[in-house]
Amino acid sequence: MPTRRHAICFVDDDPEEVRRFRANLEQYFAIGAGSSLREAVADLPGGRKPDLFVLDLYFPEGALNTQEQLERLHSARRQFLAAQARFNSVLAALGQRPQGGLGLARRVRDQYGRCACVFFTRKGTMEDAIMAQEFGALKVMKKPDPNDADIEGRSLSEAYDLAFNNNSAKIAAEIEDIIKTTSWWWKNKARVQGFVSGVAASVVAGVLLQVLGFV
């Protein structure tokens, strides 16, 4: 558990995903979450600046989906395990494409400069991950999927809750590692260590010269 909790902004069009993210990760991070960049940043406690944006990759490019549309998506997701083609057709019908998430990332870049961002998605494919990282995202993280035992006797939302809860520590550790790689120290560690070693060697050499009477 970090001594100073990093500030994470999570943007997802599905209120259930927003609730799930906050419920499972607020013990690890200061969370600002919502269905838009503005809402998520405003939700951060104490007006903090985000250390990382976690974005839904399949984000609607136009208006947010209605609750009825989201329920349709969830129904299709259950059937996805046996019918991927049908699920992809539902995604297309709802206008959920990676371009929506990439649009969010462009707005992060435009409005928040060099703040790092990753994508957090359940629907993304390998091709989506390659496209996102070519765009400049540090990583594409997969939302945890329930297994057959998680789904048995539960609603899909409850199964997602259980899967996220079971993986929350792993997800938090992954986010911490991502933030660490964006820090000034991490990027300049070798240079700083080389400088310190050089200074230390010079000091030691100077002391030895004095001891041996050469100075």
trRosetta pair geometry for C-beta under 8 A, 3 or more apart (Angstrom, degrees):
i j d omega theta_ij theta_ji phi_ij phi_ji
1 28 7.0 -130 -127 -121 77 69
2 5 6.0 139 79 -93 107 42
2 6 6.7 44 62 -18 160 86
2 28 7.8 74 20 -171 95 73
2 176 6.6 178 -43 -124 121 123
5 28 7.0 150 -137 147 104 37
5 29 5.4 156 179 -134 101 34
5 30 5.0 122 113 -26 116 82
6 29 5.4 -39 73 -128 75 98
6 30 7.0 -140 105 28 30 85
6 51 4.3 -80 -169 47 103 154
6 52 6.7 33 150 10 129 106
6 175 7.7 -161 74 135 138 107
6 176 7.2 166 8 -107 138 68
6 179 5.5 -41 -126 -139 166 172
7 29 6.9 138 -114 179 18 96
7 30 4.5 -31 -104 75 70 112
7 32 6.9 25 -179 -4 94 106
7 44 5.5 44 -166 -148 120 127
7 48 4.4 -160 -91 119 156 133
7 49 6.7 129 68 85 148 39
7 50 5.2 -128 113 -121 103 42
7 51 5.1 125 53 -1 70 90
7 52 7.8 161 90 29 55 65
8 25 7.1 -46 63 133 152 134
8 29 4.4 25 3 151 117 150
8 30 7.0 152 20 75 68 55
8 31 5.6 -21 69 -109 96 62
8 32 7.2 -175 92 31 47 70
8 50 6.9 62 -136 -149 16 93
8 51 6.8 -43 -72 57 55 90
8 52 5.4 -18 -116 70 76 94
8 53 7.8 142 -165 -104 61 22
8 54 6.0 14 -177 -3 109 113
8 175 6.7 -3 -99 180 139 146
9 32 4.7 -23 -107 75 75 104
9 33 7.3 167 -160 -82 49 44
9 37 7.4 49 153 -146 139 62
9 40 4.2 99 -167 141 97 119
9 41 5.7 -4 -114 -75 142 61
9 43 7.9 126 -127 59 82 99
9 44 6.6 -54 -82 -61 91 113
9 50 4.4 -46 -12 -107 113 140
9 52 7.4 -168 30 96 71 47
9 53 4.9 -26 72 -112 103 70
9 54 7.1 175 87 26 48 69
10 18 6.7 157 109 -126 113 68
10 21 4.8 -162 158 134 169 156
10 22 7.5 -150 48 -58 140 74
10 31 6.6 -14 6 -160 113 97
10 32 7.3 166 23 86 67 51
10 33 4.3 -8 64 -111 100 93
10 34 7.9 132 85 19 67 44
10 40 6.1 -165 61 -135 40 130
10 53 7.9 156 -84 -165 30 54
10 54 4.7 -17 -105 71 77 105
10 55 7.8 -176 -151 -79 47 32
10 120 7.2 -32 -138 40 98 148
11 33 7.5 -172 -74 -151 36 58
11 34 6.6 -17 -113 75 68 62
11 35 7.0 84 -160 -158 74 17
11 36 6.6 -2 -139 -174 114 7
11 37 5.9 -23 -85 -76 147 53
11 39 7.9 118 -115 64 89 95
11 40 5.0 -90 -73 -32 82 148
11 53 7.0 -2 2 -171 109 100
11 54 7.5 169 22 87 64 55
11 55 5.2 -5 58 -120 103 71
11 56 6.2 -111 105 9 68 88
11 59 7.4 18 125 -110 103 144
11 104 6.0 -176 94 -155 145 144
12 17 4.2 -94 136 97 156 126
12 18 5.3 -164 59 -60 107 77
12 21 7.1 145 2 -14 138 140
12 33 7.6 -12 23 -168 95 100
12 35 6.8 -60 85 -107 43 59
12 55 7.9 160 -69 -165 63 40
12 56 4.1 108 -114 -46 71 128
12 59 7.5 -128 -133 -100 41 99
12 120 7.7 -65 -74 83 114 109
13 35 5.5 68 -122 -146 43 98
13 56 6.2 -118 3 72 77 159
13 59 5.7 145 -27 -141 113 72
13 60 5.5 87 -96 9 163 100
13 64 4.9 -179 -151 -140 103 94
13 65 5.9 84 146 21 129 92
13 70 7.8 -160 121 -90 93 113
13 96 8.0 -140 43 -106 146 108
14 17 4.2 75 80 6 105 108
14 18 7.0 -176 93 -10 55 82
14 56 7.6 136 15 -106 90 156
14 65 7.7 -5 -80 59 73 118
14 70 5.5 138 -119 -138 92 128
14 73 7.8 -115 -90 80 127 143
15 18 5.3 -52 -148 36 39 116
15 19 6.2 40 154 -19 69 103
15 35 7.2 -38 -74 -61 70 116
15 70 7.9 16 23 -156 82 176
16 19 5.8 -52 -147 37 31 111
16 20 6.1 32 153 -21 65 109
16 70 7.5 153 8 163 113 135
16 157 5.7 -98 -153 -131 143 110
16 160 7.3 69 145 84 120 145
17 20 5.5 -53 -141 38 32 113
17 21 6.2 35 158 -23 65 104
17 56 7.0 79 116 -87 156 125
17 143 7.5 -55 -135 -120 113 152
18 21 6.0 -53 -147 33 26 110
18 22 6.5 21 157 -13 62 109
18 33 4.7 148 -158 151 91 120
18 34 6.5 56 -133 -99 141 18
18 35 6.9 -69 -56 -59 143 71
19 22 6.0 -63 -151 40 28 107
19 23 6.0 24 158 -20 67 113
20 23 5.9 -56 -141 37 26 110
20 24 6.2 5 167 -3 63 115
20 160 6.4 -52 -111 129 158 106
20 161 6.0 -133 -118 -102 106 66
20 164 5.1 102 173 34 113 172
21 24 6.6 -76 -149 45 20 97
21 25 5.9 -27 175 21 62 121
21 31 7.2 164 127 -152 93 137
21 33 5.9 159 84 -115 121 146
21 54 7.5 178 -154 96 142 137
21 120 7.8 83 -106 124 129 156
21 164 7.7 -102 -81 -162 43 144
22 25 6.9 -82 -128 52 17 83
22 26 5.3 29 -178 -46 64 115
22 31 5.1 161 -120 122 77 154
22 33 5.2 -118 -62 16 107 151
23 26 6.9 -24 -113 7 12 111
23 161 7.8 -14 84 -141 144 96
24 164 4.9 -127 -42 141 164 106
24 165 5.7 -136 -109 -92 115 54
24 168 3.9 -141 175 -104 105 127
24 171 7.5 48 126 55 122 138
25 28 5.3 -61 -166 43 68 108
25 29 5.6 -4 152 31 99 106
25 31 6.2 116 95 -78 97 130
25 168 6.1 -156 -72 -158 66 101
25 171 6.8 -80 -87 101 116 118
25 172 5.8 167 -131 -82 90 98
25 175 7.8 52 -148 13 135 156
26 29 6.9 -84 -123 65 31 65
26 31 4.9 -80 -97 5 81 130
27 168 8.0 63 45 146 112 134
28 168 7.7 -178 -13 159 130 97
28 172 3.9 -110 -136 -140 175 136
28 175 7.7 112 124 63 135 128
28 176 7.8 -100 174 -52 121 110
29 172 7.1 -164 -24 -133 101 98
29 175 7.2 -48 -54 111 142 146
30 44 6.3 63 138 -157 107 84
30 45 5.4 -112 -161 40 111 105
30 46 7.7 -50 -160 33 147 109
30 48 6.1 48 113 40 149 157
31 43 7.6 -32 125 124 66 111
31 44 7.7 -142 120 -110 23 63
32 40 4.7 103 127 171 93 63
32 41 5.9 67 137 -108 152 16
32 42 7.2 146 -161 62 124 33
32 43 3.9 140 -153 81 77 85
32 44 3.4 -48 -57 -60 132 71
32 45 7.6 -153 -70 -7 88 55
32 48 7.9 -161 -35 63 126 96
32 50 6.9 -98 41 -86 128 102
33 40 5.5 -6 -131 -122 17 89
33 43 5.8 -83 39 98 43 154
34 38 7.8 -70 91 82 145 53
34 39 2.9 -136 140 116 158 112
34 40 4.3 -145 33 -60 93 62
34 42 7.6 17 -14 52 155 91
34 43 5.5 161 -35 -18 112 139
35 39 6.0 21 45 52 59 153
35 64 5.6 15 171 -103 135 149
36 39 4.5 92 54 8 84 104
36 40 6.9 -156 87 -6 42 87
37 40 6.0 -62 -149 38 28 108
37 41 6.2 22 159 -14 67 110
37 53 7.7 -12 -124 -133 93 135
37 104 6.6 163 -57 -153 107 88
37 107 5.8 -139 -23 115 158 127
37 108 6.8 -163 -119 -75 134 73
37 111 7.0 111 143 59 150 151
38 41 6.1 -59 -146 39 27 106
38 42 6.1 23 159 -15 65 112
39 42 5.9 -59 -144 41 27 109
39 43 6.2 29 155 -26 63 112
40 43 5.6 -58 -149 32 29 115
40 44 7.5 48 150 -39 59 87
40 53 7.8 93 113 -133 147 89
41 44 6.0 -32 -166 -2 39 114
41 50 6.5 -84 -111 -33 84 117
44 47 6.9 91 93 -125 99 11
44 48 4.8 -113 150 54 125 87
44 50 6.6 -134 -77 -72 150 77
45 48 6.6 23 77 0 57 113
49 115 7.9 -141 164 -92 96 130
50 53 5.9 52 146 -63 151 73
50 112 6.9 -11 52 -155 115 152
50 115 5.8 63 89 -160 101 145
51 115 7.6 -178 -176 -148 16 98
51 116 7.9 -5 153 43 57 100
51 179 5.5 29 145 -135 119 126
52 115 7.2 -179 -103 175 28 92
52 116 5.5 -27 -115 80 80 97
52 117 6.9 143 -168 -102 67 42
52 118 7.0 4 -177 9 114 97
52 175 6.6 173 85 -168 160 99
52 178 6.7 87 -122 105 148 114
52 179 5.4 -95 -44 -86 130 98
52 182 7.6 148 -86 29 97 152
53 104 8.0 -164 153 146 135 107
53 105 7.9 165 97 -109 134 64
53 108 5.1 -122 27 -119 165 142
53 112 7.5 129 -38 64 130 156
53 115 6.3 81 -13 129 102 116
53 116 7.4 -170 28 99 76 50
53 117 4.1 -21 67 -110 103 98
53 118 7.6 173 88 30 60 55
54 117 7.5 -178 -77 -156 25 72
54 118 5.9 -12 -114 68 67 91
54 119 7.8 111 -165 -141 57 14
54 120 4.7 28 176 -17 101 131
54 141 7.4 -35 -144 41 106 133
54 175 7.2 -41 -73 -114 128 122
55 59 7.0 -55 171 -38 96 141
55 101 5.5 134 132 -154 114 92
55 104 4.8 166 -151 107 139 139
55 105 6.3 -145 37 -64 165 80
55 108 7.5 -110 -55 -35 137 139
55 117 6.0 21 -6 -177 117 118
55 118 7.4 175 26 88 78 42
55 119 5.4 -48 74 -112 86 62
55 120 6.7 148 65 22 31 82
56 59 4.7 119 92 -71 100 96
56 101 5.9 -129 106 -97 52 107
56 104 7.7 88 56 4 68 163
56 119 7.5 31 169 -159 10 81
56 120 6.5 -49 -86 73 45 79
56 121 6.3 104 -158 -92 54 79
57 98 5.5 -21 167 -122 97 76
57 100 7.9 105 154 74 37 85
57 101 3.8 -58 -147 -29 37 171
57 119 4.2 56 -71 -175 100 130
57 120 7.4 -175 -22 58 86 31
57 121 3.7 -34 21 -65 115 141
57 123 7.1 -148 75 63 108 90
57 124 5.0 35 69 -71 158 116
57 128 6.2 85 161 167 146 129
57 132 6.5 -60 -123 -82 120 141
57 140 6.8 29 -70 -139 142 107
58 91 6.5 -66 -157 -150 141 117
58 96 4.1 46 169 168 103 106
58 97 6.6 58 -136 -31 75 3
58 98 6.5 -43 -86 -73 61 48
58 100 6.6 52 -175 54 32 120
58 101 6.4 -17 -33 -31 19 117
58 121 6.1 107 0 -140 86 120
58 123 4.8 0 -16 60 145 136
58 124 7.2 -156 -32 -63 97 71
59 96 7.1 107 16 -140 5 80
59 100 3.6 -153 81 128 70 113
59 101 4.6 123 9 -68 106 64
59 103 7.3 -130 83 54 117 99
59 104 5.7 38 57 -27 163 128
60 63 6.7 -39 132 85 140 35
60 64 5.8 153 49 -115 138 36
60 65 5.7 167 -48 -35 143 82
60 94 7.2 -86 -92 147 105 86
60 95 5.2 57 -136 102 86 108
60 96 5.9 -52 -74 -87 65 68
60 100 5.4 127 76 -125 7 153
61 95 6.2 -111 30 165 87 109
61 97 6.9 -12 -29 47 113 99
61 99 6.0 -2 -76 103 127 100
61 100 4.4 -123 -62 -91 67 88
61 103 6.1 105 -123 1 83 155
62 95 6.2 -29 25 152 103 159
65 69 3.9 -123 -174 93 105 131
65 70 5.3 132 111 -55 122 79
65 73 7.2 40 150 -22 167 134
65 94 5.8 6 -101 -170 130 115
65 95 7.9 177 -74 55 96 99
65 96 7.6 -22 -46 -59 132 108
66 69 4.7 99 52 6 73 101
66 70 7.1 -135 98 -4 40 86
67 70 5.5 -52 -146 37 35 112
67 71 6.4 38 154 -20 66 103
68 71 5.8 -53 -151 34 30 111
68 72 6.6 34 149 -21 62 104
69 72 5.5 -51 -152 33 35 116
69 73 6.5 39 148 -22 65 102
69 94 5.6 131 -178 -126 116 113
70 73 5.4 -49 -151 32 36 116
70 74 6.5 38 151 -20 66 101
71 74 5.6 -49 -148 34 35 112
71 75 6.5 38 152 -20 64 103
72 75 5.7 -53 -152 34 32 113
72 76 6.5 30 151 -17 64 106
72 90 6.7 -162 140 -159 98 122
72 94 7.4 169 88 -73 118 125
73 76 5.7 -58 -151 38 32 110
73 77 6.3 37 150 -27 66 103
73 90 6.3 158 -111 143 59 123
73 91 7.6 76 -128 -87 100 61
73 94 6.2 -4 -76 -37 110 167
73 96 7.5 64 -115 -8 135 152
74 77 5.4 -48 -148 28 34 115
74 78 6.9 40 153 -22 62 96
74 156 5.1 158 178 85 106 146
74 157 7.1 -13 -146 -56 148 81
75 78 6.0 -48 -159 25 34 112
75 79 7.0 18 150 -4 63 108
75 156 7.8 -155 -81 -6 37 153
76 79 5.8 -65 -154 45 38 105
76 80 6.4 63 144 -51 68 93
76 86 6.6 -148 -150 127 96 92
76 87 4.9 138 157 -117 101 69
76 90 4.0 -82 -116 25 169 169
76 91 7.9 -161 115 -40 148 68
77 80 5.1 -30 -152 -3 38 125
77 87 6.5 84 -95 -131 40 123
77 122 7.6 24 -138 120 133 133
77 156 6.6 116 82 -166 112 147
78 81 7.4 -45 172 8 37 102
78 151 7.7 133 -134 -146 94 132
78 156 5.3 -104 -69 -85 108 130
79 82 6.1 -69 -171 53 60 93
79 83 5.0 -18 151 43 96 113
79 86 6.1 -42 118 87 123 134
79 87 6.6 179 86 -64 84 94
80 83 6.5 -90 -116 69 25 62
80 84 5.8 55 -166 -100 74 55
80 86 7.5 -141 -94 74 54 87
80 87 3.7 38 -101 -62 96 153
83 86 4.0 13 138 20 118 118
83 87 6.5 138 102 -19 75 86
84 87 5.6 -56 -149 37 37 113
84 88 6.3 37 156 -20 69 105
85 88 5.9 -55 -150 35 30 110
85 89 6.7 31 152 -20 63 104
86 89 5.7 -56 -154 33 34 112
86 90 6.8 34 149 -20 66 102
87 90 5.7 -53 -154 32 36 111
87 91 6.6 40 149 -20 67 102
88 91 5.5 -47 -150 32 38 116
88 92 6.5 38 152 -18 65 103
89 92 5.7 -51 -150 36 34 112
89 93 6.3 37 150 -22 65 106
90 93 5.5 -54 -147 36 34 113
90 94 6.3 21 158 -10 66 108
91 94 6.1 -67 -149 43 27 102
91 96 4.8 -88 -161 70 79 103
91 97 7.4 116 152 -74 102 57
91 123 6.5 139 -102 -168 141 149
92 95 7.7 39 180 -71 32 27
92 96 7.9 -90 -65 51 20 67
92 97 7.5 50 -109 -71 58 98
95 100 7.7 95 141 -57 83 133
96 100 6.6 -68 -144 17 50 145
96 123 7.4 51 133 70 127 167
97 100 5.8 120 64 -7 64 93
98 101 5.6 -56 -160 41 53 109
98 102 6.0 51 145 -20 79 106
98 124 7.2 82 -92 -115 109 90
98 128 4.9 -170 -82 -136 140 101
98 131 6.2 78 135 89 156 138
98 132 6.9 -117 -165 -64 123 95
99 102 5.4 -53 -142 42 36 113
99 103 6.2 46 153 -28 65 100
100 103 5.6 -50 -153 29 30 115
100 104 6.9 34 147 -19 61 98
101 104 5.4 -46 -155 29 39 114
101 105 6.6 39 148 -18 66 102
101 119 5.7 58 169 -124 141 120
101 121 7.3 -45 -80 -71 162 127
101 132 7.3 -23 110 -107 124 115
102 105 5.4 -50 -149 36 38 114
102 106 6.5 45 149 -24 66 98
102 131 7.6 -64 -73 137 133 106
102 132 7.0 -140 -83 -109 92 71
102 135 5.6 -125 -132 -125 107 165
103 106 5.6 -47 -150 30 35 114
103 107 6.7 32 152 -16 63 102
104 107 5.8 -59 -155 37 34 109
104 108 6.5 39 147 -22 67 101
105 108 5.4 -46 -149 31 37 116
105 109 6.5 39 151 -19 65 103
105 117 5.5 -175 -124 92 89 149
105 119 7.7 -51 -62 -69 125 96
105 132 7.8 147 -35 -150 161 85
105 135 6.3 82 100 133 151 131
105 136 7.1 158 161 71 130 99
105 137 6.2 -76 -120 -71 149 98
106 109 5.6 -54 -152 36 33 113
106 110 6.2 29 152 -17 67 108
107 110 5.5 -53 -140 41 35 110
107 111 5.7 9 167 0 70 116
108 111 6.5 -71 -134 50 20 92
108 112 5.3 -42 -170 41 63 115
108 115 6.4 -107 175 78 102 106
108 117 5.1 72 112 -51 166 146
109 112 7.4 -51 -84 56 10 72
109 113 7.5 19 -164 -149 43 8
109 136 7.4 56 -82 90 134 149
112 115 4.3 -31 135 20 117 129
116 138 5.4 17 -171 -28 113 134
116 178 7.0 -177 133 152 145 99
116 179 7.2 -179 56 -109 141 55
116 182 4.4 -96 -38 -96 143 157
117 137 5.8 -69 99 -123 83 80
117 138 7.0 162 77 7 35 93
118 137 5.7 103 -126 -178 38 101
118 138 5.2 -59 -80 60 87 94
118 139 4.6 -9 -131 62 116 80
118 140 6.9 -180 -176 -88 83 25
118 141 5.7 50 146 -9 128 105
118 175 7.8 -142 34 -115 146 76
118 178 5.9 -31 -46 -166 139 162
119 124 6.9 103 123 -65 130 153
119 132 5.2 -68 -1 -158 142 154
119 137 5.5 -1 -16 -162 94 160
119 139 7.6 -142 36 104 67 50
119 140 4.6 -11 65 -120 107 74
119 141 6.8 -177 90 28 51 68
120 141 4.8 -14 -106 72 70 105
120 142 8.0 166 -155 -99 54 3
120 143 6.1 82 165 -62 83 87
121 124 4.0 85 95 -20 137 110
121 128 7.4 -79 83 127 159 144
121 140 6.6 -30 29 -171 110 98
121 141 7.5 131 21 78 60 56
121 142 6.8 -45 76 -118 61 48
121 143 6.2 -103 126 -7 15 100
122 142 6.8 84 -109 -169 44 71
122 143 3.9 -52 -66 56 88 118
122 145 6.5 123 -149 -75 105 89
124 128 4.0 -133 -155 89 87 141
124 129 5.9 99 152 -54 125 79
124 132 7.6 -23 -143 -16 140 140
124 140 5.7 -130 130 175 165 133
124 142 7.1 -129 53 -101 108 78
125 128 4.8 107 49 3 67 101
125 129 7.2 -125 100 -4 40 86
126 129 5.6 -52 -151 33 34 113
126 130 6.5 35 152 -19 66 103
127 130 5.8 -52 -149 35 33 111
127 131 6.3 33 153 -18 65 107
128 131 5.7 -58 -149 38 31 111
128 132 6.2 30 154 -21 67 108
128 140 6.9 136 115 -139 90 161
129 132 5.8 -54 -145 36 29 111
129 133 6.3 20 160 -12 65 108
129 140 4.1 -132 -122 40 85 149
130 133 6.2 -62 -147 41 27 103
130 134 6.2 29 154 -19 64 109
131 134 5.7 -56 -147 37 29 112
131 135 6.4 34 151 -24 62 105
132 135 5.5 -54 -155 31 32 116
132 137 4.4 -24 158 32 93 137
132 140 5.0 100 70 -69 147 115
133 136 7.6 152 -170 2 32 7
133 137 5.6 -83 -90 66 46 84
133 138 7.8 -11 -121 152 83 8
133 139 7.3 22 -92 -104 105 27
133 140 6.8 -93 -45 -19 94 99
137 140 6.5 69 111 -62 138 73
138 178 5.6 119 117 -158 142 109
138 181 7.3 145 -158 83 134 124
138 182 7.1 -72 -87 -63 150 113
139 178 5.9 -107 16 -108 132 127
141 171 7.1 94 177 -139 138 90
141 174 6.4 129 -117 125 126 141
141 175 7.9 -13 -71 -72 162 79
142 145 7.8 -43 156 -19 110 94
143 160 8.0 2 153 -154 119 103
143 164 7.3 -29 -170 -91 87 98
144 160 7.9 138 87 -155 80 61
144 163 4.2 -169 122 149 108 100
144 164 5.4 167 50 -85 117 48
144 166 7.0 -167 158 68 160 91
144 167 4.1 156 -69 27 150 151
144 171 7.4 -98 -30 -56 110 122
145 163 6.0 -100 118 -167 14 161
146 150 3.4 -133 -162 94 104 135
146 151 5.2 130 119 -54 129 81
146 154 8.0 -129 -159 75 163 133
146 156 7.9 -161 24 -151 140 59
146 159 3.7 -38 -51 164 170 103
146 160 6.2 -94 -31 -72 111 40
146 162 6.3 62 -109 71 111 103
146 163 4.2 -122 -75 -48 64 126
147 150 5.2 101 48 6 61 103
147 151 7.3 -129 101 -4 32 92
147 163 7.6 141 -5 -98 64 109
148 151 5.9 -61 -149 38 32 109
148 152 6.4 44 154 -38 66 101
149 152 5.8 -41 -147 15 33 118
150 154 6.8 -58 157 40 57 142
150 159 4.6 107 136 -151 96 89
150 162 5.0 -176 -148 90 107 131
150 163 5.6 52 -165 -59 167 90
151 154 6.1 -131 -159 55 28 97
151 156 7.3 3 -130 -105 93 60
151 159 4.6 22 -94 -112 57 152
154 158 4.0 -126 -176 90 111 121
154 159 4.7 142 96 -56 127 82
154 162 7.2 -27 -171 -6 176 135
155 158 4.7 95 53 7 79 102
155 159 7.0 -143 93 -5 41 87
156 159 5.5 -55 -148 37 34 113
156 160 6.3 37 153 -20 67 103
157 160 5.7 -53 -150 35 31 112
157 161 6.5 38 149 -23 63 103
158 161 5.4 -48 -150 31 34 117
158 162 6.5 34 152 -19 64 103
159 162 5.8 -52 -150 35 33 111
159 163 6.4 32 153 -17 65 106
160 163 5.8 -55 -145 38 32 110
160 164 6.2 30 157 -18 66 107
161 164 6.0 -60 -149 38 26 107
161 165 6.1 26 155 -19 64 110
162 165 5.7 -55 -144 37 29 112
162 166 6.2 27 158 -19 64 109
163 166 5.9 -57 -148 37 28 111
163 167 6.4 0 160 3 63 115
164 167 6.2 -78 -148 51 28 94
164 168 6.2 55 153 -67 68 87
164 171 7.8 -16 -158 -9 73 152
165 168 5.8 -20 -143 -22 31 117
167 170 4.9 -58 -168 46 73 117
167 171 5.6 75 133 -27 90 102
168 171 5.7 -56 -146 38 32 111
168 172 6.2 33 157 -20 67 107
169 172 5.7 -53 -146 36 30 112
169 173 6.4 31 155 -19 64 106
170 173 5.9 -55 -149 36 29 111
170 174 6.4 31 152 -21 63 106
171 174 5.6 -55 -151 34 32 113
171 175 6.5 31 153 -18 66 104
172 175 5.8 -54 -150 36 32 110
172 176 6.4 35 151 -21 65 104
173 176 5.6 -51 -148 34 33 115
173 177 6.5 34 153 -20 64 104
174 177 5.8 -53 -151 34 32 111
174 178 6.5 33 150 -20 64 104
175 178 5.6 -53 -150 34 34 113
175 179 6.4 33 154 -17 67 104
176 179 5.9 -56 -149 37 31 109
176 180 6.3 36 152 -26 64 106
177 180 5.5 -51 -148 31 32 117
177 181 6.8 30 156 -19 63 103
178 181 6.1 -58 -156 32 31 108
178 182 7.0 21 150 -14 63 107
179 182 5.8 -65 -157 36 37 108
179 183 7.0 53 147 -44 67 94
180 183 5.8 -39 -159 1 38 118
180 186 5.7 118 154 -64 68 146
181 186 5.4 -139 -131 137 31 155
181 187 7.9 86 174 -62 53 76
182 186 7.2 50 42 55 17 133
182 187 7.6 5 -166 -43 25 112
183 186 4.6 92 61 5 88 103
183 187 7.0 -164 89 -4 46 87
184 187 6.0 -64 -150 41 30 107
184 188 6.0 -11 166 15 68 117
185 188 6.5 -80 -139 56 22 85
185 189 5.9 54 159 -75 66 85
185 192 7.3 -45 -144 14 67 155
186 189 5.8 -15 -142 -30 26 116
188 191 4.8 -58 -169 48 77 115
188 192 5.4 77 130 -26 93 102
189 192 6.0 -61 -145 39 27 107
189 193 6.0 23 161 -16 65 111
190 193 5.9 -57 -143 40 27 109
190 194 6.2 29 156 -20 63 108
191 194 5.8 -56 -148 36 28 112
191 195 6.4 28 153 -19 63 106
192 195 5.6 -55 -149 36 32 112
192 196 6.3 29 155 -16 67 106
193 196 5.8 -53 -144 39 31 110
193 197 6.2 33 155 -20 64 107
194 197 5.7 -54 -145 37 29 111
194 198 6.3 31 154 -21 63 106
195 198 5.7 -56 -150 35 30 112
195 199 6.4 27 154 -16 65 105
196 199 5.8 -54 -147 37 32 109
196 200 6.2 32 154 -19 66 108
197 200 5.7 -55 -145 38 30 112
197 201 6.2 32 155 -21 64 106
198 201 5.8 -54 -147 35 29 111
198 202 6.5 30 154 -19 63 105
199 202 5.7 -56 -151 35 32 112
199 203 6.4 32 153 -19 66 105
200 203 5.7 -54 -149 35 32 111
200 204 6.3 30 155 -17 66 106
201 204 5.8 -54 -146 38 31 110
201 205 6.2 33 155 -21 65 107
202 205 5.7 -55 -146 36 29 112
202 206 6.3 32 154 -21 64 106
203 206 5.7 -55 -151 34 30 112
203 207 6.5 29 153 -18 64 104
204 207 5.8 -55 -150 35 32 111
204 208 6.4 31 154 -19 66 107
205 208 5.8 -56 -149 37 31 111
205 209 6.4 33 153 -22 65 106
206 209 5.8 -54 -149 33 30 112
206 210 6.6 30 153 -17 63 105
206 215 7.3 28 -163 -38 69 164
207 210 5.8 -58 -154 36 32 111
207 211 6.3 31 152 -18 67 107
208 211 5.6 -54 -146 38 32 112
208 212 6.1 18 160 -8 67 112
209 212 6.0 -64 -143 46 26 102
209 214 4.4 -80 -164 66 83 110
209 215 4.6 72 128 -24 106 112
210 213 7.7 42 178 -69 29 24
210 214 7.6 -83 -65 52 23 69
210 215 4.8 -48 -85 54 64 120
